[in-house]
């Protein structure tokens, strides 16, 4: 699947796996893909290796291109299709005014504490799960939370890859 793609086809298919970060798919392709990378698991490993080997500045930039959960982009209907579907699956498109205020307060507190956006793989989570995640993670130190943000990006991107592989095999 992926290993037989030319660069243009590969990028057309996989550059949106990581939010607004086609550089990850570009670098993964340029490093070379073998037939081993024709599974979601192996391709994800190859793509995430690019992130692990990136500078801390580039990793931070990757974190910060993600939208706030139930934030301004969601309210303006300006999310990527993938983010819209993920946030909708958790009910974040159906918040009460009080819930929206709580999410806004937590997003702001999180960014003030860490200097980057809160990222959580929300597919399959409830609003209560997400709020509890905010509360818990606000107690982390910077290094732990930075690693957690990257771990959550790994989860989101893996779910996106799994869905893409499933749709191309079905």
N, C-alpha and C positions, 0 to 999 in steps of 0.2 A: 504494500500500500504506500507507505511514505518513502521508502528507499528507492522506489522506481520513479518517483516524481521528479520532473525537472524543477529548477529553483522557483520559477514563476508559479507553477501549479502547487508546489509545496507551500509557498508563502500565501497563496490565495486560500488554501485550506486550513493552515495552522497559525497564521500570524495573529489571529484574534483570541487564541487560547489564553494569553496573558494580557490583561487589560491595557489597552493603548501602548503595547510594548512589542511591536513586531521585531525589534532587534533580537529578541530571544530566539524566535524561529529562524531568523536570518543567520545568526551565529551557529545555531545547532546544525542547520543545513550545511553551512560553509565548513564546519568541522568534519563533515562526512557522516553519512548515515548508511548503515549496513542493513541487510534483511532482518537482522535482529531487532531493528527499530520499527518493524511493521506491526508491533502490538502497542496498545495504549500504554502499557506499563513501561516498556523499553523506551518508547519515544518520550514519554514523560521524564524518565530518568535522564535521557540525553538533553532534553530541553532544560530541565531544572539544574543540571550540571553547569550550564551557562550562567545561571543566576548565582549558584554557590561560588563560582570562580570569579564573579564580577566584584568590582570594588564596593566598599561600603556605601560610597556616594551613589553609585549606580543602583544598588539594592534599595537605598532610601528613595531614590527617584521612582523606582518601580512601585514601592509601597504607596507613595504619594500620588500616583496617577489613578489610584482607586477612588471611587466615590464614597462619600459618607453614607452610612446606612440611613435610609429615610431622610436624606439631606436635600440640599438645594437642587442638585441635578435631578433627583427623583421627583421632586415637586414640580420642576420645570419640564418633566418628561424628556430629559436629555441624557438618560443612561444608555449604555450600549444595550443591544438586544439581550445579550447574555446576562448582564447585571440586572436588567429589568425583570427578566424571568426569575432569576435567583431571589431578588428581593420580594417579588410578588409571591413566590412559593412560601415565603415565611410570613406573609400577611403585611409586609411593610408598606404596601400600597393602600392599605385600608386601616390606617391609624386614626384613633380618635384625636381630637385636639390635645388632650392631656398626654396621650402616648407620644404624639409628635413633639410636644414640648420636652418630655423626658428624654427622647432620643436626641433632640437638639442639644439639651444641657449636657448629656453624656458625651456626645461627639465633641463638643467644645472643651469639656474638662479633659478628655483623653488627648486631644491635640495640644492643649496647653501643657499637659504633663510630659508628653513624649515628643512632640514636634512632628508627628505624622498621624495619618488617619487610622482609625480602628478598622481592622479587617477581620472578618469572620466568615467562614464558609457557612452560609445561612440556609442553603437548600436542605430541607427536612427539619429545620429548627423552628421553634415557635418564637413569638415576640418575647415571651418570658425567658426563654433560653438565651436569647440575644442580650436582653437587659441584664441577666445574671452574668453573662460573659463580660459585659462592660464592667460591672461592679467588681468582679474578681480580678480582671486584668488591670484595672486602675491601681491595684496594689502591687503590681510587678515593678521591678526595677527596669531601667532603660534597656539593658542588654537582653534580659529575658524577654521583654516585650518585643524587641526588634526581631529576635529569633521566632517568637510566636507569630508575628505578622507574616514572616516568610513561610512558616509552616502552614498558615491559613491560606496563603497564596498557592502553596503546593496542593492543598486539598481542593481549592476552587478549580485550579487548572486541570487537575486530574479528573474531576467530575466533568469538566467541559470536554476533555479528550475522550473520556469514556463514552459520552453522549455522541460525539462525532464519529467515533469508531462504530458504535452500535447502529447509527443511522446509515452509515455507508455499507454495513454488512446486512442490513435488513431490507 
